[in-house]
Amino acid sequence: MSTWVIASSSPEISTLLAQAGAEANLLVVGNAELLDSLRNAPVAKILYVPGAEIPESYAAAISDYLEEAGADTVLAADLPTERTLAAAATAKLGGVWISSALTWDNARRQATQLVAARAEETLAISGPVGLVLESVGIPDGGQAEVSELVLTPRAGITLQKESARPSNSENLADAARVIGVGRGISEKADLEMITTLATALDAKVGATRPLAEGYGWFDSYIGLTGQTVHADLYMAIGISGQIHHTGGVQNSAVIVAINDDPQAPIFAEADYGIVGDLYEVVPALQAALEA
Ligand SMILES: Cc1cc2nc3c(=O)[nH]c(=O)nc-3n(C[C@H](O)[C@H](O)[C@H](O)COP(=O)(O)OP(=O)(O)OC[C@H]3O[C@@H](n4cnc5c(N)ncnc54)[C@H](O)[C@@H]3O)c2cc1C
């Protein structure tokens, strides 16, 4: 039985490897540049899959290889390609899939994950498991040998076109005033009401992770794993206030929260709180600013 970390698009897997342990193996699926950044990873061995321009097409071959290698634990950073490869391998191993773990204790085979605003649960896993974890830092200090693993892609994927997407997200790092919006906004068209308020307040607009990664309304999000805000004023509109989000805004001077749930955790972080429907409160604020 063995632990494998899959890296494919980002070398920032230092904290992930620390949780995997020094006996883990690293499978690098991607370009030679990625391999170069990971050569000093503190692991038992490093295998490099060359020629994987479209790593997803190697998912089946990688899964077969890991099964033959006796893998029972597959870890990857929380990134799209890594998620695909790790999930495919976990399915092949017949394992438990944990898609957004906070921590993994390889020795005890225990995962923690967030289940509500301030609640975490610890899961004890027996049998194969696959997890994606947030990770930062490029690893260093290891001397594992690197060998090539030549695999044949199964799926017929070819890159037809690559084009840059215009960004719809602002750089919030130096903004003096920021409005953050969350899932309290029911439709994308309703963001217009928020941008109008932002113009009146001379504020920039950001969002929580679900609005960026879930709905695709923003290219980036505010929070511990997103952009950090150090504003004079941070206004959280329709945001519950879970630690992942508030951890990225708590250095703001004044936090104002608008939420229709008086129990929402954001109120514990806020200097000023308005309990109410944002669809009534925001137009009322707008009217007051224009008066
Ligand atoms: C490893 C990991 C990392 C993460 N990193 C981040 C991160 O960096 N940033 C981030 O934002 N999230 C992050 N998340 C997600 C985070 O845990 C929360 O799920 C997310 O922040 C919740 O977003 P939300 O507040 O928009 O949605 P919800 O939690 O669904 O909250 C919506 C809120 O809107 C209120 N509401 C609904 N309708 C109205 C209305 N009409 N008027 C007023 N209020 C209303 C509700 O009462 C509710 O409180 C991460 C999660 C994981 C597992």
Ligand as a Chemical Component Dictionary entry (heavy atoms), coordinates in Angstrom:
data_LIG
# 
_chem_comp.id                   LIG 
_chem_comp.type                 NON-POLYMER 
_chem_comp.pdbx_formal_charge   0 
_chem_comp.three_letter_code    LIG 
# 
loop_
_chem_comp_atom.comp_id 
_chem_comp_atom.atom_id 
_chem_comp_atom.alt_atom_id 
_chem_comp_atom.type_symbol 
_chem_comp_atom.charge 
_chem_comp_atom.model_Cartn_x 
_chem_comp_atom.model_Cartn_y 
_chem_comp_atom.model_Cartn_z 
_chem_comp_atom.pdbx_ordinal 
LIG C1  C1  C 0 -10.685 24.429 1.416  1  
LIG C2  C2  C 0 -11.710 25.532 1.198  2  
LIG C3  C3  C 0 -11.275 26.813 0.914  3  
LIG C4  C4  C 0 -12.206 27.832 0.719  4  
LIG N1  N1  N 0 -11.755 29.108 0.458  5  
LIG C5  C5  C 0 -12.660 30.105 0.317  6  
LIG C6  C6  C 0 -12.238 31.464 0.104  7  
LIG O1  O1  O 0 -11.049 31.782 0.029  8  
LIG N2  N2  N 0 -13.194 32.410 -0.034 9  
LIG C7  C7  C 0 -14.524 32.144 0.050  10 
LIG O2  O2  O 0 -15.350 33.064 -0.082 11 
LIG N3  N3  N 0 -14.945 30.888 0.276  12 
LIG C8  C8  C 0 -14.048 29.872 0.401  13 
LIG N4  N4  N 0 -14.494 28.605 0.625  14 
LIG C9  C9  C 0 -15.958 28.385 0.671  15 
LIG C10 C10 C 0 -16.498 28.803 2.048  16 
LIG O3  O3  O 0 -16.287 27.759 2.972  17 
LIG C11 C11 C 0 -17.983 29.116 1.961  18 
LIG O4  O4  O 0 -18.669 28.006 1.418  19 
LIG C12 C12 C 0 -18.300 30.362 1.129  20 
LIG O5  O5  O 0 -17.508 31.448 1.543  21 
LIG C13 C13 C 0 -19.766 30.703 1.300  22 
LIG O6  O6  O 0 -20.104 31.669 0.354  23 
LIG P1  P1  P 0 -21.391 32.604 0.548  24 
LIG O7  O7  O 0 -21.282 33.323 1.843  25 
LIG O8  O8  O 0 -21.503 33.397 -0.719 26 
LIG O9  O9  O 0 -22.591 31.561 0.502  27 
LIG P2  P2  P 0 -23.565 30.974 1.700  28 
LIG O10 O10 O 0 -22.703 30.377 2.738  29 
LIG O11 O11 O 0 -24.543 30.170 0.982  30 
LIG O12 O12 O 0 -24.211 32.295 2.285  31 
LIG C14 C14 C 0 -25.170 33.072 1.641  32 
LIG C15 C15 C 0 -25.726 34.044 2.675  33 
LIG O13 O13 O 0 -26.629 34.932 2.057  34 
LIG C16 C16 C 0 -27.697 35.181 2.931  35 
LIG N5  N5  N 0 -28.847 35.597 2.117  36 
LIG C17 C17 C 0 -29.585 34.826 1.265  37 
LIG N6  N6  N 0 -30.530 35.589 0.662  38 
LIG C18 C18 C 0 -30.397 36.827 1.151  39 
LIG C19 C19 C 0 -31.091 38.067 0.921  40 
LIG N7  N7  N 0 -32.075 38.154 0.033  41 
LIG N8  N8  N 0 -30.706 39.166 1.617  42 
LIG C20 C20 C 0 -29.697 39.086 2.509  43 
LIG N9  N9  N 0 -28.991 37.958 2.769  44 
LIG C21 C21 C 0 -29.333 36.855 2.082  45 
LIG C22 C22 C 0 -27.926 33.872 3.662  46 
LIG O14 O14 O 0 -28.545 34.104 4.916  47 
LIG C23 C23 C 0 -26.501 33.365 3.816  48 
LIG O15 O15 O 0 -25.944 33.760 5.063  49 
LIG C24 C24 C 0 -13.588 27.568 0.812  50 
LIG C25 C25 C 0 -14.009 26.270 1.110  51 
LIG C26 C26 C 0 -13.092 25.262 1.295  52 
LIG C27 C27 C 0 -13.588 23.891 1.627  53 
# 
loop_
_chem_comp_bond.comp_id 
_chem_comp_bond.atom_id_1 
_chem_comp_bond.atom_id_2 
_chem_comp_bond.value_order 
_chem_comp_bond.pdbx_ordinal 
LIG C1  C2  SING 1  
LIG C2  C3  SING 2  
LIG C2  C26 DOUB 3  
LIG C3  C4  DOUB 4  
LIG C4  N1  SING 5  
LIG C4  C24 SING 6  
LIG N1  C5  DOUB 7  
LIG C5  C6  SING 8  
LIG C5  C8  SING 9  
LIG C6  O1  DOUB 10 
LIG C6  N2  SING 11 
LIG N2  C7  SING 12 
LIG C7  O2  DOUB 13 
LIG C7  N3  SING 14 
LIG N3  C8  DOUB 15 
LIG C8  N4  SING 16 
LIG N4  C9  SING 17 
LIG N4  C24 SING 18 
LIG C9  C10 SING 19 
LIG C10 O3  SING 20 
LIG C10 C11 SING 21 
LIG C11 O4  SING 22 
LIG C11 C12 SING 23 
LIG C12 O5  SING 24 
LIG C12 C13 SING 25 
LIG C13 O6  SING 26 
LIG O6  P1  SING 27 
LIG P1  O7  DOUB 28 
LIG P1  O8  SING 29 
LIG P1  O9  SING 30 
LIG O9  P2  SING 31 
LIG P2  O10 DOUB 32 
LIG P2  O11 SING 33 
LIG P2  O12 SING 34 
LIG O12 C14 SING 35 
LIG C14 C15 SING 36 
LIG C15 O13 SING 37 
LIG C15 C23 SING 38 
LIG O13 C16 SING 39 
LIG C16 N5  SING 40 
LIG C16 C22 SING 41 
LIG N5  C17 SING 42 
LIG N5  C21 SING 43 
LIG C17 N6  DOUB 44 
LIG N6  C18 SING 45 
LIG C18 C19 SING 46 
LIG C18 C21 DOUB 47 
LIG C19 N7  SING 48 
LIG C19 N8  DOUB 49 
LIG N8  C20 SING 50 
LIG C20 N9  DOUB 51 
LIG N9  C21 SING 52 
LIG C22 O14 SING 53 
LIG C22 C23 SING 54 
LIG C23 O15 SING 55 
LIG C24 C25 DOUB 56 
LIG C25 C26 SING 57 
LIG C26 C27 SING 58 
# 
